[in-house]
Amino acid sequence: MDLGLGWKLYGDGGAPPPGEVVGPRERLSWGRTAGLGAQHVVAMFGATFVFPVLMGLDPNLAIMLSGLATVLFLLIVQGRVPSYLGSSASFVGAAAVISPGGADPALITGAVCVAGIVLALSGAVVHLLGPRVVLAAFPPAVTGAVVMLIGFNLAPVVAQSYWPYDPWTGLATMAFVVLAGVLLRGFLGRVTILLGLVFGFALSWLLDLAVGPAPLPDGGTAPRVDLSGVREAAWIGLPEFHAPDFQTSAVLVALPAVIALIAENAGHVKAVQEMTGDDLDPYMGRALFADGLATSLSSAVGGAPTTTYAENIGVMAATRVYSTAAYYVAALVAVLFGLCPKFGALVAATPEGVLGGITVVLYGMIGLLGAKIWVENRVDFGNPVVLVPLAAGLVAGIGGVRLAFTDAFAIEGIALGTVFVLVGYHALHRLAPPHLRPRPLGPPREPAGGAGVVLGTGVDAVRDPDGPAPDSAGGGAARR
């Protein structure tokens, strides 16, 4: 069985000339490959440890398992889809609802584990039926609404759980992230969240020295930065594993994230296809299955959910080196990072005020990525077939509307909003008279150069080059 582990040396192993590319099954010299692997580690690092912190999970374990998940992914796709699997943001909203403040991480990982299994089964279906089943089931009108729900449902978490602890530090951190995101270019522009954490951490430490402890929302004071756990942590050791806890109500809250992950993975497969020139449609189902399997296995031992990372696709776009050998190097480095408990303790010591400043930007960006999907696919909100179910779902999901079936079973928030959007859209699409059914308007807007791919930390907009023109409801393309 071909696992994609045999790499052909590119030329003499040196850097490719301008305009030339190094394919997924090729490699440069091992020294240069190690350097490229280090770039991939840095690109994925910030988000991979930030999202577990926001979900109340162990960042050390998340970093280590991201490396193992990447290896599993590359083996399943036979080395044809170079990608790094880092921590997913799609479950942050569900985690905040399932376990406020990270009080019960086992409940979070149980829900994520089931969602990962559903994603893996979806990948198997796509592999059997073809990638167009993704476009039919989750048109961008639906996917955009679900992504928006995931982001904006988190607004109360910022207002109640992080921001009140140190509002002025939160404001300064927010301002830094906003300015850095606009003013910084190149690599630094890709790690603004990480830079914001460093800035906020340093500011909190200086404020403790200058003005003393910060007042707590419920009275009293406490230091902004507490490094006692860092001093006590060992340099080398295993992260903390835990078994998942399964509850139906928690699973229902987490399942909508599967829609976002399907769109995300499909978008990334298309992005890599555009860059490498390889036909990767036959591997889309494998990619979905691999991500779902990695997410379920990671959460089964207490780790964070995974997803393919646009940041690392951006590194490939910049270097034009698509070698999977570099990803194996990155995976090894991530595993070694995960075996340093002192690093995990340092991440866990991040002040709440700093997290407030970062999340007020980050959660809003996640929500607006849904709007980005709509704009790039020219979703027609003048059509009630689109407008009505999306409007109902957004208000229900963002407002936390609850529908109780029994005393022990209820659907609310993101889960209920997703049901309204998904069921309502498809039902109305079938029941509407012909003149109200969405009509083709031509392909969505493409970025300069017509590559059909937008790379970045958010949604990847990709056009299906072989599919029909998308309709005004957003049919015909997959989005993250």
Helices and strands as residue ranges (DSSP letters): E 8-9, E 26-27, H 30-55, H 59-76, E 85-87, H 92-98, G 100-102, H 105-129, H 132-137, H 140-152, H 155-157, I 158-162, G 163-165, H 167-183, H 186-190, H 192-211, E 214-215, E 221-222, H 228-232, H 248-254, H 257-276, G 281-283, H 284-300, E 306-308, H 310-319, H 324-338, H 341-348, H 352-376, H 384-399, E 402-404, E 410-412, H 413-431, G 434-436
